[in-house]
Amino acid sequence: MRSHALARRLTTQVKKTFWSSDDLLHELQATLAALADIECRYERDCERIEQWPNAEAERARLRAERESRHSREREPYVRKLDTLQQRMRAHLTSGL
């Protein structure tokens, strides 16, 4: 009974750590698409801020707020890209 439970736990761990190249590609595409959306929104917002007739001090405050939000939005996706890169390296070197 113990060996069956251990085998099941090991199988679950292997399934969690092994990704096929198709899974990696899908995750990479989804992450890059999310980052592209964030960048497009950021650029659009920056252009709008610059076109506003507000005083320069107000535009500077809005730019700083937008920059902060941009960094917060990007952070989890950049971390995910780092993780995916590590997994891709592991996947590529596992066949050597």
Salt bridges, closest charged atoms under 4 A:
GLU27 OE1 - LYS80 NZ 2.73
GLU39 OE2 - HIS70 NE2 2.85
GLU39 OE2 - ARG74 NH1 2.86
ASP45 OD1 - ARG44 NH2 3.69
ASP45 OD2 - ARG66 NE 2.72
ASP45 OD2 - ARG69 NH2 3.14
GLU50 OE2 - ARG63 NH1 2.60
GLU56 OE1 - ARG59 NH2 2.71
GLU56 OE2 - ARG63 NH2 2.55
GLU58 OE2 - ARG61 NH2 2.52
GLU65 OE2 - ARG61 NH1 2.29
GLU73 OE1 - ARG41 NH2 3.96
GLU73 OE1 - ARG66 NH2 3.90
GLU73 OE2 - ARG69 NE 3.43
GLU75 OE2 - ARG79 NE 3.75
